[in-house]
Amino acid sequence: MKQNELSFKEAFLFPFNRLKGMLNILWILLPIIGWFLLIGYYVKIINQFLKGNFKKLPKLESGDFKIGFFMFLKGIPFIIFLMLIVGIFNYLFERNIAMIIVDLILLFTFPILSINFIKKQTVSSFFEFNLIKFVFFNFFDYIITIIKSIILGILWIFLILFLVGIPGLQFTKNIFFADFYRRNVK
């Protein structure tokens, strides 16, 4: 039996349920330290989503820096792997065709692998390609997840004019993919 699906309204209102938490985006202005702190904070947010908690932004804590730093380091092997894949496809195909193929592969693999990586926080979790089966077993649900993510992103981009779009975009960019993972990955 599937768990309740996150509504678009809940996803949009999520960052507004704790307005003070939206100010955490300002840490991006502090190079290196602020960036790692925000990576760790983002990991905390996604893990909150994976538990079905879409109530409000969590509190930012100093321990988020350590999580962000180590998640950055653990993500490097996957970045190298992606660069190799892109290089191979660029070698095998004409550049435009290669980029279309790579984009399609990433669209159907990267979100689920990223959420898995954030949940398990291990290098190997980024390479658990067997999870891709959940995307194709729940293909229609995944397509709806992509569409909802795009619409929410467009809405946040419009709201950048009112400044709330920047933290809204940052803190909810994978909310629907985390919800998909929570409901479908066993």
ZAMAR-87702 format. One record per residue (C-alpha): residue in one letter; x, y, z. Coordinates in pm, 1 decimal. Last residue first. Layout:
# ZAMAR-87702
- A|X|Y|Z
...
//
This chain:
# ZAMAR-87702
- K|1140.4|-36.9|-74.3
- V|1153.5|267.5|-294.8
- N|805.9|389.9|-391.9
- R|652.5|627.9|-137.2
- R|964.5|774.2|21.9
- Y|1148.0|787.6|-313.6
- F|858.0|974.6|-477.8
- D|842.2|1213.8|-177.9
- A|1215.4|1276.5|-206.1
- F|1165.8|1343.5|-578.1
- F|878.3|1581.9|-497.4
- I|1083.9|1780.8|-245.1
- N|1389.3|1796.3|-469.2
- K|1405.4|2172.7|-529.5
- T|1226.5|2258.6|-205.0
- F|1501.4|2428.8|-1.6
- Q|1685.0|2597.3|-286.8
- L|1382.0|2715.3|-482.5
- G|1208.5|2848.5|-173.0
- P|1530.6|3008.5|-52.9
- I|1563.4|3204.5|-378.9
- G|1193.0|3253.3|-445.6
- V|1132.7|3445.7|-125.3
- L|1316.9|3745.2|-276.6
- F|998.9|3904.3|-423.0
- L|1134.6|3898.2|-780.6
- I|1265.0|3550.5|-698.9
- L|894.5|3461.8|-687.3
- F|891.9|3397.9|-1064.4
- I|1180.8|3151.7|-1023.0
- W|992.1|2988.1|-735.6
- L|688.1|2932.9|-958.9
- I|906.2|2792.2|-1235.6
- G|1066.3|2550.8|-989.1
- L|725.2|2438.3|-859.5
- I|611.3|2374.9|-1218.1
- I|928.6|2179.1|-1298.4
- S|904.3|1969.5|-982.4
- K|535.9|1895.6|-1046.1
- I|618.3|1781.7|-1401.3
- I|905.3|1560.1|-1284.8
- T|691.9|1401.6|-1011.8
- I|410.4|1344.3|-1264.5
- I|663.4|1163.6|-1486.4
- Y|773.5|956.3|-1185.7
- D|415.2|858.4|-1100.9
- F|363.1|749.9|-1463.0
- F|684.7|545.8|-1453.9
- N|626.0|363.6|-1126.4
- F|796.3|35.0|-1223.8
- F|1031.1|246.1|-1441.5
- V|1146.8|474.6|-1162.4
- F|1152.5|187.5|-913.9
- K|1382.2|-5.5|-1150.5
- I|1632.3|280.2|-1120.9
- L|1703.8|159.5|-768.0
- N|1922.0|-120.5|-913.0
- F|2173.4|151.3|-1001.3
- E|2302.4|161.9|-645.2
- F|2604.0|374.9|-741.9
- F|2528.3|684.2|-534.7
- S|2477.3|453.5|-236.1
- S|2838.7|334.4|-272.2
- V|2977.2|671.1|-158.4
- T|2774.2|653.4|162.6
- Q|2531.0|906.2|309.2
- K|2237.2|660.3|321.5
- K|1953.7|911.0|278.5
- I|2147.3|1173.8|83.7
- F|2289.7|912.0|-151.5
- N|1944.5|756.9|-202.2
- I|1804.5|1101.4|-282.1
- S|2085.2|1155.3|-530.6
- L|2036.2|810.8|-689.3
- I|1663.8|877.1|-736.2
- P|1725.0|1224.0|-882.6
- F|2018.6|1115.3|-1102.9
- T|1864.3|817.2|-1278.2
- F|1571.6|906.4|-1504.5
- L|1663.1|1266.5|-1582.0
- L|2034.0|1179.2|-1591.2
- I|1987.4|919.4|-1865.0
- L|1770.0|1160.6|-2061.6
- D|2027.3|1440.1|-2028.3
- V|2310.1|1205.3|-2129.9
- I|2120.6|1095.5|-2441.8
- I|2034.2|1453.8|-2536.6
- M|2396.1|1561.7|-2473.6
- A|2532.4|1283.4|-2692.7
- I|2292.8|1372.4|-2973.6
- N|2408.9|1734.0|-2962.9
- R|2780.2|1635.0|-2950.1
- E|2778.6|1378.2|-3231.8
- F|2803.3|1033.9|-3079.6
- L|3062.6|787.6|-2950.5
- Y|3323.8|1033.6|-2819.8
- N|3068.7|1267.1|-2664.1
- F|2897.8|963.3|-2511.4
- I|3226.2|845.2|-2359.4
- G|3313.2|1192.2|-2228.1
- V|2968.7|1236.2|-2071.5
- I|3002.2|897.0|-1902.7
- L|3352.4|981.5|-1778.4
- M|3233.4|1317.0|-1639.1
- L|2948.2|1138.5|-1464.5
- F|3190.2|891.1|-1300.2
- I|3410.0|1180.2|-1182.1
- I|3101.6|1346.3|-1030.9
- F|3009.6|1013.8|-869.5
- P|3356.5|983.1|-714.8
- I|3332.5|1344.4|-582.6
- G|3003.3|1295.3|-395.2
- K|3167.5|1151.8|-82.8
- L|3381.1|1465.6|-46.6
- F|3077.8|1694.9|-71.1
- M|2882.4|1473.7|168.2
- F|3174.1|1498.4|411.0
- F|3177.1|1877.7|406.8
- G|2799.8|1907.0|425.3
- I|2772.7|1669.7|721.2
- K|3049.4|1857.9|904.5
- F|2882.7|2194.8|834.7
- D|2540.2|2065.0|942.9
- G|2689.4|2000.5|1286.6
- S|2677.4|2377.8|1348.5
- E|2297.4|2366.8|1343.0
- L|2028.8|2501.5|1108.7
- K|1681.3|2451.3|1249.3
- P|1441.2|2247.2|1040.5
- L|1216.0|2397.0|771.9
- K|850.2|2323.4|836.2
- K|575.5|2059.9|816.7
- F|683.4|1830.8|531.1
- N|783.0|1540.9|754.7
- G|725.4|1220.4|557.7
- K|1041.8|1057.5|692.8
- L|1205.4|1100.4|351.8
- F|1114.0|1469.8|368.1
- Q|1312.2|1510.7|692.6
- N|1603.4|1334.8|526.5
- I|1579.7|1587.0|242.3
- I|1584.0|1880.9|487.1
- K|1881.1|1743.0|683.1
- V|2078.9|1688.8|362.2
- Y|1994.5|2048.8|264.3
- Y|2130.5|2168.7|597.3
- G|2451.9|1976.6|537.8
- I|2488.5|2134.9|191.6
- L|2403.0|2472.8|344.7
- L|2679.2|2442.3|605.7
- F|2922.6|2333.8|334.9
- W|2839.6|2648.3|136.9
- G|2853.2|2876.3|439.2
- I|3199.0|2753.4|533.7
- I|3329.0|2760.4|173.7
- P|3231.0|3118.1|86.9
- L|3000.4|3309.8|322.0
- L|2726.2|3455.7|98.9
- I|2559.9|3114.0|74.6
- W|2489.6|3146.6|447.1
- L|2212.6|3389.8|345.2
- I|1998.0|3089.2|251.6
- N|1946.0|3035.4|624.2
- L|1703.6|3329.5|611.3
- M|1433.5|3089.3|490.4
- G|1439.6|2924.2|832.7
- K|1299.1|3241.1|990.2
- L|989.6|3194.8|773.0
- R|900.5|2864.3|934.9
- N|582.0|2742.1|765.7
- F|672.2|2953.6|462.3
- P|932.7|2701.3|344.8
- F|670.0|2423.9|315.1
- L|390.4|2627.7|153.1
- F|482.8|2524.9|-201.8
- A|527.9|2158.0|-117.4
- E|206.2|2145.7|86.4
- K|12.3|2311.0|-199.6
- F|156.9|2068.0|-455.1
- S|34.2|1777.7|-246.6
- L|267.7|1514.1|-105.8
- E|141.6|1164.2|-179.0
- N|4.6|951.5|99.5
- Q|182.3|620.3|143.7
- K|138.1|338.4|-101.3
- M|0.0|0.0|0.0
//
